[in-house]
Amino acid sequence: MRHYQYHQHTETEGSAMLFWLGGSVVVLALAMLTLLSVTEVSTIRQEAQVGMYAQVSENEFNTLARELIEKERELLIREQMIASREAELRGGIVQNQSDRQLLYMTVFGIVLFSLVVLNFVLDIRRSRQPRLKTIVKV
């Protein structure tokens, strides 16, 4: 037969265990925060270093690329100016496709509304006319 002995913890042992447990949690949290901040600082430094040293010396390809970009910008500006001039010359009611569709829908709605009104007027006129009564003999 086995005998089990139960060890009762005293209050001082319990509070000591809680102290060590809480202290270890605090130490782990501080260690994690320190590691995260060190990692962030190192990545920021790496990004700054990459940004500072990423420079290419001037050569004929760089100058040609820069000139091409400038020419593209000039052409885009000219294209916008031409498009604005064309819009001014077109003028009138209809300037683009969406305006044209809106115009067609408006005209269609007006025609449909006028047909409904015409139907209503004709129904009223017909109801005011005297009707002929037919007598059917059987």
C-alpha positions as CSV (number, residue, x, y, z in Angstrom):
1,M,0.0,0.0,0.0
2,R,1.4,3.3,-1.0
3,H,1.2,6.3,1.1
4,Y,0.8,9.7,-0.5
5,Q,2.0,12.7,1.4
6,Y,0.4,16.0,0.6
7,H,2.6,19.0,0.9
8,Q,0.8,22.1,1.9
9,H,2.2,25.3,0.7
10,T,2.5,28.1,3.1
11,E,1.5,31.6,2.2
12,T,5.1,32.7,1.8
13,E,5.8,29.9,-0.6
14,G,2.7,30.8,-2.7
15,S,3.5,34.5,-2.8
16,A,7.2,33.7,-3.7
17,M,6.0,31.5,-6.6
18,L,3.6,34.3,-7.8
19,F,6.5,36.8,-7.5
20,W,8.8,34.7,-9.7
21,L,6.0,33.9,-12.2
22,G,5.1,37.5,-12.6
23,G,8.7,38.6,-12.8
24,S,9.4,36.1,-15.5
25,V,6.4,37.3,-17.5
26,V,7.6,40.9,-17.2
27,V,11.2,39.9,-18.2
28,L,9.9,38.1,-21.3
29,A,7.7,41.1,-22.3
30,L,10.6,43.5,-21.9
31,A,12.9,41.1,-23.9
32,M,10.3,40.9,-26.7
33,L,9.9,44.7,-26.8
34,T,13.7,45.2,-26.8
35,L,14.1,42.7,-29.7
36,L,11.3,44.4,-31.7
37,S,12.8,47.8,-31.3
38,V,16.3,46.6,-32.2
39,T,14.9,44.9,-35.3
40,E,13.0,48.1,-36.3
41,V,16.0,50.3,-35.8
42,S,18.2,48.0,-37.9
43,T,15.7,47.8,-40.7
44,I,15.4,51.6,-40.7
45,R,19.2,51.9,-40.8
46,Q,19.3,49.4,-43.7
47,E,16.6,51.4,-45.6
48,A,18.5,54.6,-45.0
49,Q,21.7,53.1,-46.2
50,V,20.1,51.7,-49.4
51,G,18.6,55.1,-50.1
52,M,21.8,56.9,-49.5
53,Y,24.0,54.8,-51.7
54,A,21.7,54.2,-54.6
55,Q,23.1,56.6,-57.1
56,V,24.2,55.9,-60.7
57,S,26.8,58.0,-62.3
58,E,25.9,60.0,-65.4
59,N,26.4,58.2,-68.7
60,E,24.9,58.4,-72.2
61,F,22.0,56.0,-71.4
62,N,20.9,58.0,-68.3
63,T,20.9,61.3,-70.3
64,L,18.9,59.7,-73.1
65,A,16.4,58.2,-70.7
66,R,16.0,61.6,-68.9
67,E,15.5,63.3,-72.3
68,L,12.9,60.8,-73.3
69,I,11.0,61.3,-70.1
70,E,11.1,65.1,-70.7
71,K,9.8,64.6,-74.3
72,E,7.0,62.4,-73.1
73,R,5.9,65.1,-70.6
74,E,6.0,67.7,-73.3
75,L,3.9,65.5,-75.7
76,L,1.4,64.8,-72.9
77,I,1.0,68.6,-72.3
78,R,0.6,69.2,-76.1
79,E,-2.0,66.4,-76.3
80,Q,-4.0,67.9,-73.4
81,M,-3.9,71.3,-75.1
82,I,-5.1,69.9,-78.4
83,A,-7.9,68.0,-76.7
84,S,-9.1,71.1,-74.9
85,R,-9.0,73.1,-78.2
86,E,-11.1,70.3,-79.9
87,A,-13.6,70.4,-77.1
88,E,-13.9,74.2,-77.5
89,L,-14.3,73.9,-81.3
90,R,-16.9,71.1,-81.0
91,G,-19.0,73.1,-78.6
92,G,-22.8,72.6,-78.9
93,I,-25.0,70.4,-76.8
94,V,-23.2,67.1,-77.2
95,Q,-19.6,67.0,-76.2
96,N,-18.9,63.3,-75.4
97,Q,-20.5,59.9,-75.5
98,S,-22.2,60.1,-72.1
99,D,-23.8,63.5,-73.0
100,R,-25.1,62.0,-76.2
101,Q,-26.6,59.0,-74.4
102,L,-28.3,61.4,-71.9
103,L,-29.7,63.4,-74.8
104,Y,-31.2,60.2,-76.4
105,M,-32.7,59.0,-73.2
106,T,-34.3,62.4,-72.6
107,V,-35.8,62.6,-76.0
108,F,-37.1,59.0,-75.6
109,G,-38.6,59.9,-72.3
110,I,-40.4,62.9,-73.6
111,V,-41.8,61.0,-76.6
112,L,-43.0,58.2,-74.2
113,F,-44.6,60.8,-71.8
114,S,-46.4,62.5,-74.7
115,L,-47.8,59.2,-75.9
116,V,-49.2,58.5,-72.4
117,V,-50.7,61.9,-72.3
118,L,-52.2,61.5,-75.8
119,N,-53.7,58.1,-74.7
120,F,-55.2,59.7,-71.6
121,V,-56.8,62.6,-73.6
122,L,-58.2,60.2,-76.2
123,D,-59.7,58.0,-73.5
124,I,-61.4,61.1,-71.9
125,R,-62.9,62.2,-75.3
126,R,-64.2,58.7,-76.0
127,S,-65.9,58.4,-72.6
128,R,-67.7,61.7,-73.2
129,Q,-69.2,60.6,-76.5
130,P,-72.7,59.2,-76.4
131,R,-72.8,55.5,-76.9
132,L,-75.2,53.7,-79.1
133,K,-77.2,51.2,-77.3
134,T,-77.9,48.1,-79.3
135,I,-80.9,46.0,-78.4
136,V,-80.6,42.4,-79.1
137,K,-83.8,40.5,-79.5
138,V,-83.8,36.9,-78.9
